[in-house]
Amino acid sequence: MRVLACTILTIGMMLVAAPARAQTYDPNFPVCLQTYAIGGGYIDCSFTSLAQCAASASGRAAQCLNNPYFTQGGDRKPSRQRGVY
């Protein structure tokens, strides 16, 4: 009887679990637009400047923000500096 109850509880918990969301920040663009809505907002990182994002956010419940995952210029290795002896 306990096994049946534990099995039902486990299946119920798996069905109730919400799906995980993927990364919303695109590292190729420096500016993101975050919108707000009653049912939930979204983040759109497809803007190249704050002015472009502000034009899109105008008149909406939204704000522009800097993309924290923006990679400028791709993968560059840091240059080695030689010490002075």
N, C-alpha and C positions, 0 to 999 in steps of 0.2 A: 504494500500500500504506500509506503514511503517513497519507493522508487517511482511509482506512478505520479505521485504528487510532485516530486523533484523534476521529473521529465516534463510535466505540464508547465511548471513554473519556468523552467529553462526555455522551452519553446515560446512561451508568452513573452519572456524578456527579449528574445531574439527578434520577435515580430514587432516589438515596440521600439527597438533601437532605431535612431534616425541615421540616415546615410551620411557619411563624411563628405565634406565639401573639399574640392580641389583648390590648389593655389590660385588666387584671383589676381595676383600681381604679375604683369608681363614684364620681364626684365629688359625688354628692348625699348621701352618708352619711359621717359623721365617723369611724366605727370599722370596722375590718376584722378578720376571723377568718382566720388562716393555719393550715391543717391540714397534718400531716406523715404520709406513708405510704410504704411500701416502693416502690410503683410510681410515686410522685410525689404531691405534695399539691396543694392549690388554695387560692386566696384568695377569700373571700366578703365583699364590702363592702356589707352590707345591714343594718347595726346603727346605732342612734341613740345608744347609750350604751355605756360600758365594762361596766357591770353586765349589760346585756342580752347582750353578746357573751360575757362570762364565764360566764353561765348556759348558753349554748349550747356553750361549750368544755369545760365540766365533764365529766371522765371520759374525755376524748379526747386524742389527741396533737395539741394545738392551742394557739395563743396569740392574744391580742388585741393589736392595734396600731392606732395612729392612722393615719388615711388621709392620706398626704402630698399627695393631689390634691383634698382636700375644699375646695369653694368655698362659703364661708359667706355667705349672703344674696344670691347671684347676682353679676352684673357691676355693680359700683359704681365710678364714676369718683372719683378722689381729689379732695378739696376743695382749692381754691386758697387759700393763706394770703397775705395781703398783708403786705409788710414794713413796719416802722415806720421812718419817715424822720426 
